[in-house]
Amino acid sequence: MRLKDKICIVTGAAQGIGLATALKFAREGAVVIACDVRREGVDAAVAACHAEGARALGFLVDVTDRAQVDAMVASVKAEFGRIDVLVNNAGITKDARLQKMTLQQFDAVIDVNLRGVFHCAQAVVDTMVAQGAGVILNASSVVGVYGNFGQTNYAASKFGVIGFTKTWSRELGPKGVRVNAVAPGFVETPILSTMPDKVLEQMRAKVPLGRLARPEEIANVYAFLASDEASYVNGAVLEVAGGMTV
């Protein structure tokens, strides 16, 4: 098991990629700290990890609320004495064209997808530096590399996450902490559930593999990057997009 006894925090763990990552980490022997804004989702994620034979704890955390983030990290540190991996997965979309986007839509996405990543990373970094080891994994997107129609706020947040990743890898690499980002393409998650079938077909047509990704396929990449198998991977932005950007 690649993550045996590693203390791993996963935000946005109630559904989609976050839930798949929590379960993958559980199967790899990690102690999973599942965080989300929905209590029923957190409880379900913890129960699913337990069903895999893993130890898991759940926390109700809004990543835009620094006090909640700090309290969760303090509880984890008090319980286990260390924090080995942070997966900054929590994210939202509120799409609109530039001319139609409201300030509320813009601010909400930036607060969760960018400020939330900053909050969580800053909350764990002193512990990781003191340990001389740790891994921070940030959720970007191919939209954060190439942009996308109607996603000014989302693209800006995911571009920003790449900037975080590059900067932190330089700052923290010498201290034994690796920082990387994953940039998924189109993934079959609840975020896509509101999209018309015609749009989903158009999305599939852009991918040489001819299909959308499964959340588990993104989780597999997070598990690799979190493990010692990726011990020389730092500052990378790994696209997991089925070749859609080729």
N, C-alpha and C positions, 0 to 999 in steps of 0.2 A: 504494500500500500504506500503510495507516493507521499501522502500527507499525514502519515501516522502520528497522532498526538499533537499535531499543529493546531494552534488556536486561531481560527479563521473567522473573521467577521464578513458577512455578506449583507449589503444593503439592498433594498428592493427585493427581498427574498420570498415574497408571498406568491409570486407568479412569474411566468415567462422565463427569461434567461436567469434571473436571480434564483428562482426555485430550482431550476435545473442545475445551477451551480452549487447550491446548498446540498442537493442530493448527490451530485458527483463527488463533492468534497467528503461527504459522509461515507460514501463507498470507498474512498481512498484513505479512510482512517482518521480524518480530521475531527476535531471538536468544533462544531458549527455554531456560530452565533448569528442567528437569523433576525434581521431587522427589517421592519416595514411600518407603514402608517396604519395598516389594517390589522386589528387584533386577531380576527378570525383567520386571516391569512398567515400571520406569524405562528399562531397555534397549530395550524395545519402543516406548515413547513417543519416545525419542530417535531410533530408527530411522525411525519414522513421520514425525517432523519433518524428518529428512534427506531422506526421500522427497519431501517437499514443496519441497525446494530450500533449506531453512532451515538455519542453523547452530544446533546444540543441544548442550547438555551435560546429563548426568544425575547426580544425587546421591542416595545412600541417606540419607534423613533421617526421623527420628522427631521430629515437631514438639513432642512433650512433653519432648524432651531438648535443653536449651538449648545444651549444648556442641556437639551435632551441627548445630543451626541456625546457631550462630555460625561454626563451621568452614566450612559451605557458603557463607555470606554473605562470609566473608573470602576464600574461593577465587574467588568470582565477582568481587568487587571487585578482587582482584589481577590477574585475567585481563583484565577489561574496563574497569576504572577508574571504573565507575559502575553504578548500579542504577536503572532507570527505573520499573519496575512490579512490584508484588508482588500476586499473587492468592492470598489465604488460603482455599484451597478444601478442604484436608484435613479430613475429618470422618467420624464413625462414629455408629451408633445401637446402643443396647442397651435395647430397650423393655420396659416393665413398668408395671403400675398402681402407684400410690403405695404401696399396702399390700403389694405383692409386690417392689418394687424393692430390690435389695441395695445396700449401700454401694459394693461393687466396680463394679456397673453405673453407679451415679451418678458415681463418681469417674472412671471411664474416659472417659465422654463429656465431662465437664467438662474433663478434662485435654487431650484432643485438640481439641475444638471451641472451647474458650474460652481455656485457658492456651496452647495451641499458636498461636492467632491472636496473642495478646500477645507470645509469644516471637519470632515471625517479624517482626511489625511493629517491635518494639523493636530487633531486630537490624539492620534496614535503615534506620531513620529518620534516624540521624545522617548517613548518606551522602546521603540525599535532601535533607535540610535544607542540607547543605553545597553541594549542587548548585544549590539554589534551585528544584528541580523534582522531581516524582515523583508516583506514583499508588499508593495502597493500596486494594485491593478485597477486601472481606470477604464470605464466604458466610454469609448468614443463611438464612431460610426463612419461608414463610408461617406455619409453626408457631411461629416466633419473634415473630409479630405477634398471632396469634389463639389460640395454644395448640393442643394436640391430645391426645385420650385416649391414655393409656398412654405419654406421652412427657415426663414430668416433667423428666428430665435433659436431653433434647434441646431441649425448649422453653426451659428456663432458659439453656442455652448459646447458643441463637440469639437470645433476647432480649438476652443479654449482649453479643453481637457488635454488635447495633444500638446499644447503649450505648457500646461502643468507638467505633463509627463516628461517632456524633454528637459525642463528646468530642474525638476526634482531629481531626475536621474543623475544630473551633474552634481547637485548639491549633496545628495544622500549616498550615491555610489561609493565614495571614499569611506563612508561610515558603515558599509556592509548592508545597506538597504537598497534593494532593486526596485525600480519603478518602470512599469510598462503599461501600454494601452492595447486594447482590442477594439478593432473597428469592424463590427459586423455589417453585412449587407442586409437584405430583406429577410426577416426571421418570422416564423409562424408564432406570434405571440398575441396576447389580448389587445395590444396596441393596434394591430391590423384588423381587429374584428369588425370595426365600423366601416371598413373600406368596401366599396362595391366589387362584385366578382370581376367585372370588366377591368377595373384598375389592378386587381391582384393578378389577372392574366397578363396584363401589360408588364407588371413587375417580373413575373416568371420569364417572360420572353426576353428580358434583358440579361438573364443569367445563362451562361453557357451550359451549366449543369441542368437547366430546364426546370428548376424548382426553387422554392424558398428553403432557407435553412431551418432545421429543427433546433429548438433551444439547447438540446443536449450537445449539439455540435459546437456551439459557442462555449458551453460549459467545459467541454473537453480541452479547449485551448486554455481557458483559465486555469484548469488543473495542471496542465503542463507548465505554464508560466509560474504558478505558485510553487512548483516542486523544485527539488535540487537538480532535476534534469535540465532546467533552464538557468543554471547557476551563472552562465556568462551572457545571459540576455538582459540587457539594461537599456532603457531609453527607446525601446522599439515600439512601433505602432503596427500591430499585426492585423492585416485585413483577413477577414473570414467571410468571403462574399461570393464564393462559387465562381469566381472569375468575371463578375459583372463589370469590373472596371478595366478589363483587358482591352 
